[in-house]
């Protein structure tokens, strides 16, 4: 019970990860690990490949960004030291200053801590633990969650507060969804 309650707090940290990556991991991990049983070496190997690919995606997505062209179409690109390297369909980058999308220190901070949050998510996922660490007891998992999760959450939250993410890349909310909208739970005033 305590393990489930403490680990449910992980949901707040997962908000910093690309939605599609978390969905793919949560969808494929039980299938690839055979619900944690890992009866064959292929189960363990394929789960490891999934973890590596999803971890790479979490890191890589921190270096992507988007912009809208004059027609309102959203284009994605990869941030470089010279600016945004756009997708081939957007080479006419019509009047958009792509050099303003240069890499910043915050991109590397977000990539590192996104990887750490994903690593924590993987280490707390029951099928992964059962597959890779079958001898770990429930009490041990609860103790790890109780000791490790609060400091990790604090450090990650402080890092994301000190280095706010200004990118709207692949897997993150798009430009139109990330504007400051009013709280949907409060009554609207006109």
MIKOL-639160 format. One record per residue: residue number from 1; x, y, z of N, C-alpha, C, O in turn. Coordinates in steps of 0.001 Angstrom, whole numbers, plus 524288, in hexadecimal, padded with zeros to 5 digits. Example, Ala and Ser with C-alpha at 12.3 -4.5 7.8 and 13.67 -1.06 7.14 Angstrom:
REC   resi     n_u     n_v     n_w    ca_u    ca_v    ca_w     c_u     c_v     c_w     o_u     o_v     o_w
REC      1   83386   7E9C6   81E78   8300C   7EE6C   81E78   83390   7F31C   81E78   8379C   7F309   82111
REC      2   83232   7F736   81BA8   83566   7FBDC   81BE4   83264   8001E   81EBE   83461   80472   81F67
END
This chain:
REC   resi     n_u     n_v     n_w    ca_u    ca_v    ca_w     c_u     c_v     c_w     o_u     o_v     o_w
REC      1   80334   7FB5A   80000   80000   80000   80000   8035E   804E4   80000   80275   80876   7FCEA
REC      2   80745   80516   80374   80AB2   809A8   803BD   80DC8   80A3A   7FEAB   80EAA   80E93   7FCD0
REC      3   80F6B   805CA   7FC71   81257   805E4   7F788   80F0B   8085B   7F33C   810F2   80BAA   7F04F
REC      4   80A1B   806C3   7F2D5   806AF   808DF   7EECF   805AB   80EA5   7EFA8   80595   811A5   7EBE5
REC      5   804E6   81045   7F484   803DF   815B8   7F5B1   80893   8191C   7F468   80806   81D32   7F1F0
REC      6   80D30   81772   7F610   811E3   81A82   7F50E   8132A   81AB3   7EF40   81491   81ED1   7ED34
REC      7   812B2   81660   7ECAA   81412   8162D   7E727   81004   818E6   7E3C7   81127   81A39   7DF4C
REC      8   80B51   819C5   7E5CF   8077F   81CBD   7E2CE   80942   8226A   7E239   8078B   82521   7DEA6
REC      9   80CA1   82431   7E5AC   80ED0   82979   7E545   81261   829ED   7E08C   813A1   82E43   7DEE0
REC     10   81403   82592   7DE66   81748   82590   7D9BF   8146C   8281A   7D534   816E7   82A0F   7D194
REC     11   80F46   82818   7D55B   80C2D   82A78   7D134   80D6E   8302D   7D063   80D27   83218   7CBFD
REC     12   80ED0   832F1   7D489   81034   8386A   7D3F9   8154B   83911   7D102   815DF   83CCC   7CE07
REC     13   818FB   8358C   7D1C0   81DEF   835D9   7CEF4   81D5A   83444   7C93F   82015   83654   7C5DE
REC     14   819DC   830A9   7C828   81932   82EAE   7C2DD   8173F   832FA   7BF34   817D4   8328A   7BA73
REC     15   814F2   83718   7C15B   8131E   83B6A   7BE19   8178D   83DF9   7BB0F   81696   8409E   7B729
REC     16   81C64   83D39   7BCC8   820DB   83F8C   7BA1E   822B3   83C3E   7B57D   8263D   83DD8   7B2A8
REC     17   8205F   837B5   7B4B0   82203   83436   7B079   81E5C   834BD   7ABCD   819DC   83653   7AC65
REC     18   8204C   83369   7A71F   81CDC   8336A   7A28C   81878   82F70   7A33A   8196D   82AEF   7A49C
REC     19   813B9   8311E   7A241   80F20   82DDE   7A32D   80F4B   828C7   7A019   80E29   824A1   7A23E
REC     20   810AD   8290A   79B2A   810C6   82461   797E2   814B0   82055   799C4   813B5   81BA2   79977
REC     21   8191E   8222E   79BB5   81D23   81E91   79D96   81B39   81B96   7A25D   81BF2   816D8   7A2BB
REC     22   818D2   81E51   7A5F7   816C3   81BCA   7AAAC   8126E   817FB   7A92D   81220   813B0   7AB52
REC     23   80F1A   81985   7A589   80AE7   81613   7A3D0   80D1D   8111D   7A14D   80B72   80CCA   7A296
REC     24   810D6   811BC   79DBF   81330   80D32   79B18   815BC   80990   79F18   8151D   804CE   79ED3
REC     25   8189D   80BDA   7A2D4   81B2D   8089B   7A6C1   81721   805A5   7AA01   817A1   800EE   7AACC
REC     26   81322   80868   7ABE0   80F1F   805DD   7AF19   80BF4   801E1   7AC0C   809FF   7FE1E   7AE51
REC     27   80B6A   802A0   7A6FA   80872   7FEFD   7A3B9   80BAC   7FA29   7A253   809BB   7F5C6   7A2AB
REC     28   81095   7FAF2   7A0C1   813BB   7F693   79ED8   816A3   7F397   7A31E   817CA   7EEF8   7A272
REC     29   817D2   7F61D   7A771   81AE5   7F381   7AB7A   8185A   7EE81   7AD8E   81B0E   7EA8E   7AE01
REC     30   81347   7EE7C   7AED9   810F0   7E98B   7B0A5   8110D   7E54A   7AC77   81189   7E0AB   7ADB4
REC     31   8109D   7E6D4   7A796   810B5   7E302   7A352   81631   7E0BF   7A2BF   816DB   7DBFE   7A26B
REC     32   81A1B   7E428   7A2A0   81F79   7E259   7A1BE   821BD   7DF6C   7A66A   82505   7DBF9   7A5BC
REC     33   82005   7E0C2   7AB2A   82205   7DE09   7AFCF   81E99   7D966   7B155   81FA8   7D6C7   7B53A
REC     34   81A87   7D862   7AE4C   816C9   7D43D   7AF8D   814A7   7D50F   7B511   814B1   7D188   7B856
REC     35   812CE   7D9CD   7B5F8   810C3   7DB82   7BB0D   814B4   7DAB9   7BF70   8134A   7D960   7C3D6
REC     36   8199D   7DB93   7BE2E   81DBD   7DB4A   7C21A   82031   7D5FA   7C2C9   82404   7D574   7C5A6
REC     37   81E15   7D1FC   7C035   8202D   7CCB2   7C0EB   82551   7CBD3   7BE0E   828A9   7C8F1   7BFF6
REC     38   82602   7CE3D   7B98D   82AD2   7CDAE   7B66D   82C84   7C7FB   7B616   830C6   7C68E   7B7CE
REC     39   82920   7C4C3   7B3DB   82A21   7BF21   7B382   82E92   7BDCC   7AFCD   8311C   7B9C4   7B06D
REC     40   82F88   7C120   7ABF5   833BF   7C01B   7A837   8379F   7C4A7   7A850   83640   7C8F9   7A9EA
REC     41   83C68   7C3B2   7A69E   8402F   7C803   7A643   83E5F   7CC48   7A27F   83FD3   7D0D3   7A31A
REC     42   83B38   7CAD6   79EA2   8392F   7CEAF   79AF5   835C2   7D2B4   79DBB   835CB   7D74C   79C4D
REC     43   832CD   7D107   7A1AF   82F98   7D4AA   7A4AC   832F9   7D8E5   7A733   831CF   7DD8B   7A6D3
REC     44   8371B   7D738   7A9BD   83A8B   7DAEC   7AC6F   83D5C   7DE7A   7A88F   83DEC   7E327   7A984
REC     45   83F1F   7DC48   7A436   841EC   7DF5E   7A048   83E57   7E355   79DAC   83FD4   7E7D8   79CED
REC     46   839AF   7E1AE   79C4F   83615   7E554   799C4   83447   7E98D   79D8A   83382   7EE05   79BF2
REC     47   83396   7E83A   7A27D   8323A   7EC3A   7A65C   836B6   7F017   7A708   835CB   7F4C7   7A796
REC     48   83B84   7EE2F   7A6FE   8400B   7F1A8   7A769   84060   7F552   7A2BA   84194   7F9EF   7A358
REC     49   83F53   7F350   79E12   83F56   7F69A   7995F   83B14   7FAC0   799C2   83BFC   7FF47   7986A
REC     50   83676   7F941   79B93   83233   7FD02   79C4E   833CB   8014D   7A01D   832D2   805E7   79F1D
REC     51   83635   7FFD9   7A46B   837E1   803A9   7A857   83BE1   8076F   7A608   83B8B   80C27   7A6E5
REC     52   83F9F   80564   7A322   843A3   808B7   7A0BE   84136   80C64   79CB7   8426B   8110C   79CAC
REC     53   83DD4   80A61   7995D   83B63   80DAC   7955E   837F2   811E7   797C4   8381B   81666   79612
REC     54   834DD   81081   79BAA   83188   81460   79E36   834CE   81864   7A132   83380   81D05   7A13F
REC     55   83900   816A8   7A3A7   83C84   81A4A   7A651   83F00   81E15   7A282   83F67   822BF   7A399
REC     56   840B0   81C0D   79DFB   842E4   81F70   799EA   83ED5   8235F   7980D   84014   827F4   79748
REC     57   83A07   821A2   79754   835DF   8251D   7958D   834DB   82976   79982   83407   82DF4   79803
REC     58   834EB   82827   79E87   83434   82C27   7A292   8387A   83045   7A23C   83770   834F2   7A2AE
REC     59   83D3B   82E81   7A176   841AF   8320F   7A117   8417D   83531   79C03   8421F   839F5   79C15
REC     60   840A0   83296   797AD   840A0   8351C   7928C   83C58   83931   7920D   83D31   83D4E   78FB6
REC     61   837C8   8381F   79436   83362   83BC4   793A0   83470   84105   7963C   831E8   844E7   794F3
REC     62   8381B   8412F   799D6   83984   84626   79C4F   83C6B   849BD   79891   83CE3   84E6B   79991
REC     63   83E5D   84798   79449   84145   84AAA   79074   83E0B   84BC3   78B8D   84036   84D3D   78786
REC     64   838F4   84B0F   78BDA   83589   84C3E   78773   83227   850EA   788CD   8312C   85207   78D60
REC     65   83068   85398   784D1   82D0E   85825   7859E   82975   858A2   780EC   82A1A   855E8   77D03
REC     66   825BC   85C15   78159   82213   85CDF   77D15   82122   862AE   77C42   82209   865E4   77FB9
REC     67   81F54   863E9   777A8   81DC2   86942   77676   81950   868FC   7728E   81878   864FA   77008
REC     68   81681   86D43   77217   81233   86D86   76E5A   813D0   87107   769DC   8161D   8752E   76AA1
REC     69   8128F   86F43   76523   813AE   87288   76097   80F44   87673   75FCF   80B98   876A2   762E8
REC     70   80F9E   8798A   75BB7   80BB4   87DAC   75ADD   8064C   87B7E   7599B   80269   87E4F   759E5
REC     71   8060B   8767F   75838   8010A   873FF   7570E   7FEBA   87152   75BD6   7FA84   86F05   75B8B
REC     72   80175   8719D   76033   7FF8D   86F3A   76505   80105   86989   765B1   7FF59   86706   7696F
REC     73   80423   86778   7621B   805B9   861FA   7626C   80A5B   86176   76625   80E0B   86489   765EA
REC     74   80A23   85D90   76990   80E58   85CA5   76D4F   8129C   85960   76AC8   81192   8555F   76856
REC     75   8177F   85B32   76B6F   81C0F   85862   76972   81F8B   8570E   76E10   82004   85A1C   771BF
REC     76   821FD   8527A   76DD9   8257C   850B9   771FF   82B14   850AA   76FF7   82C0D   84FF2   76B4F
REC     77   82EB2   8516F   7738E   8342C   8513D   77224   83776   84FC2   776CF   83583   84F27   77B2A
REC     78   83C86   84F2F   775CF   84044   84DD0   779E7   84384   8529D   77B24   845A5   8551B   7779F
REC     79   843E4   853E6   78019   846F9   8586C   781BF   84CC5   85726   78137   84E8E   85300   782DE
REC     80   84FAA   85AC3   77EE6   8554D   85A37   77E59   857D7   85F17   7809C   85522   862A3   78268
REC     81   85D0C   85F48   78087   85FCB   863E0   78282   85F0E   86898   77EF1   85FE9   86D06   7809B
REC     82   85D77   867B2   77A0B   85C94   86BFD   77662   856DB   86D95   77618   8559E   871C4   77413
REC     83   8536D   86A60   7780C   84DD6   86B77   777CD   84AD8   8667D   776CB   84CE5   86230   77774
REC     84   845FD   86715   77531   842A0   8628F   7744D   843B4   86045   76EEA   843A9   8630D   76AFF
REC     85   844AA   85B2F   76EC6   84555   85864   769D8   84000   85626   76888   83E50   8525D   76AF8
REC     86   83D55   8586B   764BA   837DA   856EF   763D4   83742   851DD   760D3   83AF9   84FBC   75EA2
REC     87   8326E   85009   760D2   8311B   84B6C   75DC5   8314D   84CD4   757F7   830B7   85168   7569D
REC     88   8321B   84901   75480   83286   84A29   74EE7   82DBE   84CF6   74CB0   82E3F   85000   748FF
REC     89   82927   84BFE   74EDE   8246D   84E79   74CD6   8242A   85445   74E1E   820CB   85704   74C12
REC     90   8279D   8562C   7516C   82740   85BA3   7530B   82C06   85ED3   75181   82D34   862C1   75403
REC     91   82ECA   85D32   74D6A   8337A   86010   74BF0   83243   86574   749CE   835C6   868B4   74951
REC     92   82D62   86674   74888   82C17   86BB8   746E2   82B19   86F27   74BA1   82914   87378   74AFE
REC     93   82C5F   86D85   7502C   82BE1   86FF2   75551   82A32   875A3   75544   82BA4   878A0   758BE
REC     94   82741   8771A   7517B   82553   87C49   7505E   82528   88010   754FF   8219D   87FEF   7583E
REC     95   82902   88352   75526   82953   887BA   758C4   8299D   8863A   75E81   82891   8897B   761E3
REC     96   82B00   8816F   75FA7   82BB9   87FCA   76515   83193   87FB5   7662E   83491   87D39   76359
REC     97   83328   88263   76A3B   838AF   882A7   76BA8   83A25   87DA8   76E9E   83972   87D54   7735D
REC     98   83C29   879CE   76BC9   83D71   874C8   76E2B   84241   87516   771A9   84322   87199   774DA
REC     99   84566   87937   77119   84A13   879B1   7746A   848A5   87B29   77A06   84BF6   87AD5   77D7D
REC    100   843DB   87CC0   77AFA   8423F   87DFF   78059   840F4   87913   78381   83FC3   8796C   78827
REC    101   8412E   8748C   78105   83FF7   86F9F   783A1   844EA   86C9D   78511   844DB   867CF   7851F
REC    102   84922   86F52   78638   84E2B   86CD7   7876B   84DE5   86990   78C61   84A8D   86A5E   78FBD
REC    103   85182   865D7   78CBD   85201   862AF   7917F   85378   86627   79615   85678   869DF   7958B
REC    104   8514E   864DF   79A92   85278   867B9   79F5E   853ED   863C6   7A3A0   85305   85F16   7A30F
REC    105   85625   865B4   7A7C9   85786   86265   7AC3B   852B7   85F87   7AE44   8530A   85AFC   7AFCF
REC    106   84E4A   8622F   7AE44   8497E   85FCA   7B04A   847F5   85AEB   7AD2C   84592   8575A   7AF58
REC    107   84947   85AB6   7A828   84810   8560D   7A501   84AFD   8514C   7A70F   848CB   84D09   7A76C
REC    108   84FEE   8520C   7A863   85313   84DBF   7AA72   8514F   84C31   7AFF1   8514F   84794   7B14C
REC    109   84FCD   85013   7B316   84DC2   84EF5   7B852   848C0   84BD0   7B7DC   8480B   847F5   7BAA6
REC    110   84546   84D68   7B460   84057   84A97   7B3A6   8413F   84518   7B18E   83E98   8416C   7B32A
REC    111   844EF   84482   7AE03   84617   83F50   7ABE3   8480F   83BB5   7B030   84658   8373C   7B09B
REC    112   84BAD   83DAB   7B365   84DD7   83A76   7B79F   8499D   838E5   7BB83   8491C   8344E   7BCDC
REC    113   84696   83CB2   7BD4E   842AC   83B79   7C14F   83DFF   8387C   7BF13   83B85   8357D   7C1E7
REC    114   83CC1   8393A   7BA21   838AF   83600   7B7B5   83A6B   8304F   7B792   8374E   82CC1   7B877
REC    115   83F66   82F7F   7B671   84182   82A2A   7B685   84138   827DE   7BBFC   83FF5   82346   7BCA6
REC    116   84263   82B0F   7BFE2   8422A   82934   7C54E   83C8E   827E3   7C6E6   83B9C   823EF   7C978
REC    117   838E3   82B2E   7C562   83363   82A18   7C6AD   831A4   82517   7C406   82EE1   821EE   7C660
REC    118   8333B   82454   7BF1E   831CC   81F7F   7BC73   83455   81AC8   7BF13   831E8   816A8   7BF89
REC    119   8392D   81B63   7C0C9   83BDA   81715   7C380   838EF   815A9   7C88A   83859   8110E   7C9CB
REC    120   83723   81993   7CB5F   83424   8188C   7D022   82F06   815D2   7CEC1   82D71   81221   7D166
REC    121   82C71   817A4   7CA9E   8279B   81527   7C8E1   8288C   80F6B   7C79E   8256D   80C12   7C918
REC    122   82CC9   80E46   7C4EC   82E16   808E2   7C381   82F2B   805A8   7C863   82D52   8013E   7C8D8
REC    123   83224   807D4   7CC02   83391   804E7   7D0BA   82EFB   8040E   7D471   82F2F   8009B   7D7C9
REC    124   82AE2   80725   7D3E2   8264C   80672   7D734   821F4   8035C   7D480   81E07   8020D   7D6F4
REC    125   822A0   80235   7CF8A   81EA4   7FF58   7CCAD   81ED7   7F99F   7CE4A   822EE   7F726   7CDC0
REC    126   81A89   7F76E   7D042   81A91   7F21D   7D276   81C66   7EDDB   7CEB2   81F40   7EA54   7D04C
REC    127   81AD5   7EE1A   7C9BC   81C80   7EA0A   7C609   82259   7EA30   7C515   824D8   7E61C   7C494
REC    128   82487   7EED9   7C4D4   82A2C   7EF63   7C404   82D27   7ED50   7C8B3   830FB   7EA76   7C81C
REC    129   82B67   7EEBE   7CD56   82E00   7ECEE   7D223   82DAD   7E703   7D286   83189   7E46D   7D3C8
REC    130   82917   7E4DF   7D174   8285F   7DF30   7D1C7   82BBA   7DC53   7CDC1   82D9D   7D805   7CEC6
REC    131   82C76   7DEB5   7C934   82F83   7DC41   7C50B   8355E   7DC90   7C624   8381B   7D8A0   7C5CB
REC    132   8374F   7E13D   7C777   83CED   7E200   7C80F   83EE6   7E105   7CD9F   84372   7DFA2   7CE59
REC    133   83B92   7E1B6   7D182   83D14   7E0F3   7D700   838F9   7DD9F   7D9C6   8364F   7DF93   7DD45
REC    134   83865   7D8B8   7D856   83428   7D581   7DA82   8349B   7D48E   7E063   830AD   7D35B   7E2E4
REC    135   83940   7D50E   7E2A6   839D8   7D3F7   7E83B   83889   7D8AD   7EBAB   8388E   7D83E   7F075
REC    136   8376B   7DD16   7E94F   83631   7E1CB   7EC53   830C2   7E142   7EEBD   82CED   7E083   7EBEF
REC    137   8306B   7E1A2   7F3D8   82B6C   7E0EB   7F687   8282B   7E5EB   7F651   82A20   7EA16   7F4EE
REC    138   8233D   7E571   7F7B2   81FB7   7E9F0   7F7D5   82181   7EDE7   7FBDF   8211F   7F29D   7FAFE
REC    139   82377   7EC04   80050   82564   7EF9C   80450   82A19   7F2B2   8025D   82AA0   7F757   8037D
REC    140   82D7A   7F01C   7FF78   83202   7F2CB   7FD48   83055   7F6FA   7F965   83283   7FB43   7F952
REC    141   82C6D   7F5B8   7F625   82A75   7F986   7F262   82821   7FE39   7F52F   82902   802AC   7F397
REC    142   82529   7FD47   7F95B   822D4   80189   7FC52   826FE   804EB   7FEDC   8267E   809B3   7FF00
REC    143   82B12   80279   800DB   82F55   8055C   80349   8323B   808B1   7FF4B   83387   80D32   8005C
REC    144   8333D   8067C   7FAB5   835CB   8096B   7F688   83270   80E17   7F4FD   83467   8126B   7F444
REC    145   82D66   80D28   7F481   829D2   81158   7F2FE   8299A   8158E   7F72C   8297E   81A33   7F5F1
REC    146   8298A   813F8   7FC0D   82941   817A9   8006A   82E3B   81AE1   800E3   82DFC   81F8B   8020A
REC    147   832B6   81878   80005   837B0   81B2A   800B1   83941   81E29   7FBCA   83B1E   82293   7FC32
REC    148   8388F   81BEA   7F741   83AA2   81E3A   7F277   83709   82231   7EFE3   838E3   82623   7EDD9
REC    149   831FE   8213D   7EFEF   82E76   8248A   7ECE7   82E2C   82A33   7EEC1   82E7A   82DB1   7EB76
REC    150   82D9C   82B56   7F3C8   82D49   830DD   7F559   83214   83421   7F3EA   8316A   83871   7F1E6
REC    151   836E2   8324B   7F4DA   83B58   8358A   7F33F   83BC1   83629   7ED51   83D24   83A59   7EB67
REC    152   83A8F   83206   7EA6F   83ABA   83264   7E4BD   8369F   83648   7E2DA   837B7   83985   7DF77
REC    153   831F7   835F9   7E502   82DD3   8399E   7E383   82F60   83F3A   7E4CA   82E59   842C6   7E1B5
REC    154   831CF   8400F   7E93E   8337A   84547   7EABC   8379C   84761   7E700   83726   84BC7   7E51C
REC    155   83B9C   8444E   7E5ED   83FDD   84606   7E281   83DD9   84715   7DCFA   83F2B   84B13   7DAA4
REC    156   83AAF   84390   7DAE6   83899   84448   7D5A3   8350E   84912   7D56D   83561   84C28   7D1C0
REC    157   831BC   849B4   7D946   82E43   84E3B   7D95D   8314E   85358   7D9AB   83006   8571C   7D6F8
REC    158   8354E   85378   7DCF2   83886   85830   7DD51   83B6A   8593E   7D833   83BC6   85DB8   7D67C
REC    159   83D75   85526   7D5CA   8403E   855D8   7D0D2   83C95   857F0   7CC9E   83E0C   85B70   7C9A9
REC    160   837E6   855DC   7CC54   83436   857B5   7C861   83225   85D23   7C9AD   83086   86003   7C62E
REC    161   83230   85E8B   7CEA5   8308E   863D1   7D023   834D8   867C3   7CEC5   833B5   86BFE   7CCC9
REC    162   839BC   86662   7CFD4   83E1A   869E8   7CEB6   83F30   86A56   7C8E1   840FA   86E65   7C707
REC    163   83E1D   86632   7C602   83EF6   8661D   7C05C   839D0   864D2   7BDA4   83914   86069   7BBE0
REC    164   83640   86895   7BD47   83127   86762   7BAEB   831B2   865E6   7B52D   83509   867F0   7B262
REC    165   82E67   8625F   7B380   82E7B   86081   7AE1F   82B2B   8641B   7AAC2   82688   864DE   7ABC8
REC    166   82D94   8664D   7A6C3   82AC1   869C4   7A339   829D6   86731   79DF2   827DD   869AB   79A54
REC    167   82B3C   86252   79D86   82AA3   85F8D   79889   82555   85CD0   79848   8231C   85B38   79C3D
REC    168   8236F   85C59   79389   81E7F   85997   7927F   81FA8   85577   78E61   81DAF   855B7   78A00
REC    169   822D8   851B8   78FD3   824BD   84DE0   78C17   82149   8492A   78B91   81CCE   84913   78D4E
REC    170   82383   8453E   7891D   820C7   84061   78818   81F81   83DBD   78D45   822F2   83CF7   7908A
REC    171   81A95   83C5E   78E01   818E8   839A9   792BB   8175F   83D3B   7972C   81574   83B66   79B2F
REC    172   8182D   84246   7968B   816BA   84606   79A90   8121B   84934   798A0   810F3   84929   793F5
REC    173   80F6D   84BF9   79C21   80AD3   84EF1   79A6C   80C25   852C8   7960E   8103B   85551   7961F
REC    174   8089F   85325   7924D   80989   856A9   78DEF   808C5   85C4A   78F9B   8070D   85D5D   793F8
REC    175   80A0A   85FD1   78C27   809EF   86566   78D5E   8047E   86726   78F06   803F1   869F9   792E0
REC    176   8007E   86586   78C30   7FB39   8675B   78D7D   7F92B   86514   79297   7F5AB   8675D   794F9
REC    177   7FB43   8609B   79458   7F971   85E4A   7993F   7FC98   86009   79DEF   7FB12   85EF3   7A25D
REC    178   800E3   862AD   79D1E   80443   863F8   7A182   803DC   869AE   7A320   806B8   86B63   7A698
REC    179   80071   86C9E   7A0BC   7FFDB   8720A   7A250   7FD38   87245   7A79F   7FACE   86E7A   7A955
REC    180   7FDAD   876A5   7AA2A   7FB57   87736   7AF57   7F579   877D5   7AEC9   7F38B   87C1D   7ADBD
REC    181   7F2BE   873B3   7AF77   7ED0C   873D1   7AF41   7EB02   873F9   7B4D4   7EDBA   87287   7B885
REC    182   7E63D   875BB   7B55A   7E3F6   875F1   7BA91   7E2F6   8707A   7BC94   7E287   86CC5   7B98C
REC    183   7E29A   87003   7C19B   7E1A5   86AFC   7C40F   7DC23   8692D   7C2AD   7D858   86C04   7C382
REC    184   7DBBB   86487   7C09B   7D6B6   8627E   7BEF2   7D317   86145   7C386   7CE62   860A3   7C2C4
REC    185   7D539   860EE   7C83F   7D1F3   85FCA   7CCC0   7CF67   864A6   7CEF8   7CB9A   86441   7D1E4
REC    186   7D16B   86939   7CDA3   7CF37   86E1F   7CF89   7CB31   87021   7CBBE   7CB8E   86F16   7C710
REC    187   7C74F   87307   7CDAC   7C364   87532   7CA1E   7C5F7   8792D   7C678   7C965   87C25   7C80E
REC    188   7C43C   87928   7C196   7C65D   87CAA   7BDA7   7C3C4   88207   7BE2B   7BF04   88272   7BECB
REC    189   7C6FC   88619   7BDE4   7C4DC   88B67   7BDEC   7C5E7   88DD3   7B8AB   7CA00   88CEC   7B654
REC    190   7C23E   890E2   7B6CD   7C312   89344   7B1B6   7C3CC   89909   7B1FD   7C48A   89B92   7ADF8
END
